[in-house]
Amino acid sequence: MATTEHPPVDPDEREPGSQPRTVAPGTEHRTIAPVVGPDDERRFTDSGVEVAPLYDESEVPEPLELGEPGEFPYTRGVHAEMYRKQLWTMRQYAGYASATESNERYKYLLAHGSTGLSMAFDLPTQLGLDSDNERSLGEVGRTGVAIDTIDDMRTAFGGIPLDQVSTSMTINAPAGVLLMLYELVGEEQGVAAEKLRGTTQNDILKEYIARGNYIYPPKGSMRLTTDLFAYCRERIPSWNTISISGYHFREAGCSAVQEVAFTLSSGIAYVQAALDAGLDVDEFAPRLAFFFNGHNNVFQEVAKFRAARTMWARIMSDRFNAKDERSLRLRFHTQTGGVTLTAQQPENNIVRVALQGFAAVCGGTQSLHTNGYDEALALPTERAARIALRTQQVLAHESGATDTVDPFAGSYFVESLTDEIETRAGALIATVDELGGSVEAIPFIRAEIGESAWSYSERYRLGQDVVVGVNKYEEEALEVPETLRVDPESEREQVERLRSFKAKRDQALVARRLEQLQTAARGDQNLLVPIREALRDRCSLGEVCGAMGEVFGAYQADA
């Protein structure tokens, strides 16, 4: 589709208080929407694609070679029958306060029809800190569950057979530590490691770029990532070793095109790191998974998912010479857009989540989490979590979206958007490549996301983009639903449990295990093996991560 290029906004024409544009050379308005104000008759996606009033066959790329579902390049889906054969995994992101309370929520969700668990960890756990660390004060159990020890993990999954559930763990810097705790709990249940199913997010690059929950510099972090690849190949073959995440780029403000480009660039970096570590591409690539955001523009989101699948298949085939068909298939989880949720008129979020979930299903997701309508205010209540889950079930059984594969295929509009996203994302990936890949391009990627976020805020501020209940159709009275509140007492109780745990163990054995882990970190042994043994002998998460930190150092971001 031909697009119209628009000049950058003149600095003298900016509204007072707006921020300067920092568009990277060669990418002007190819990845973000221009700020043109509410009176301009043109319409744009957030990626800067100008939307025509009407589409016909002249807008569709020729020749239109879609292929078949389940066949290269997988534009139409990674499986031939898609949801006619099996629905996506319905996950609800959950975890808060203590392992006991989180266990109750997991059982509640499974009893109401969830087909997989998605485990949320608190910030100290994500940063490799024990709950009794002074930096953890006030954060224990707030944004997820506190997991300090093997006892905590055992409690979190008490009464939940690990060979009968798929568990996704949203954990990155200490991903290997949490996976080893999970494996040990499975071992205690009598579940063989090869029967464990699930995913560790394990995507440290997006932490450097968009979230900030890192521990070590890239070299040590990437070693832990590829060590997890190799470990799972040998011991936990059904485990998805990484969930390469564009979700957090979108939450930070990037556009759909940027989400595709930066996510696939991260994927390229991980594949190359694994190859450099001596792994064969077809030994680890079949277990790579992806994690995308779901936003409100249904048509662009469907096109985004279709384009990403096509691009990854060609990257793996052409760039990395992968031969196994499973290595070429982009399998992905979708979470509806947290950043799209509004504190104003929060029940409107139910509609937004339904649209986003519908787009993910029509785009061929393998797994879906739908946000609670109250998550702009707090962790979701049971009522909000149930409505979010029921939203997925309505999509599955009442929308018709599961009746046929790739239902938007052949739409002049969607096919044009798919082609545009592929073209624009491909050009952005080429820029990242020229800069030396994702690790070297971190400052560039941050700047691009920042520029897009600025554009979003300006379009909302000016009324160019409408957010119902926020900048149009507002109500004077602020509606505040009942929210979930984490009892501050739970933090004190967690710290006391941890101190008791540490007091009732063989301290000499703990010291020996941590010393062995540091020796391994200085060499080239797979680190997950000594991590597993240290955790088995009652070392804590913070102690294990701290021991590796003494070898790898700590990452300090640029100001």
Secondary structure, 3 states (H helix, E strand, C coil): CCCCCCCCCCHHHCCCCCCCCCCCCCCCCCCCCCCCCCCCCCCECCCCCECCCCCCHHHCCCCCCCCCCCCCCCCCCCCCCHHHCCCCEEEEEECCECHHHHHHHHHHHHHCCCCEEEECECHHHHCCCCCCCHHHCCCCCCCCECCCCHHHHHHHCCCCCCCCCEEEECCCCCHHHHHHHHHHHHHHHCCCHHHCEEEECCCCHHHHHHHCCCCCCHHHHHHHHHHHHHHHHHHCCCEECEEEECHHHHHCCCCHHHHHHHHHHHHHHHHHHHHHCCCCHHHHHHHEEEEEEECCCHHHHHHHHHHHHHHHHHHHHHHCCCCCHHHHCCCEEEEECHHHCCCCCCCHHHHHHHHHHHHHHHCCCCEEECCCCCCCCCCCCHHHHHHHHHHHHHHHHHCCCCCCCCCCCCCHHHHHHHHHHHHHHHHHHHHHHHCCCCCCCHHHHHHHHHHHHHHHHHHHHHCCCCCECCCECCCCCCCCCCCCCCCCHHHHHHHHHHHHHHHCCCHHHHHHHHHHHHHHHHCCCCCHHHHHHHHHCCCCHHHHHHHHHHHHCCCCCCC
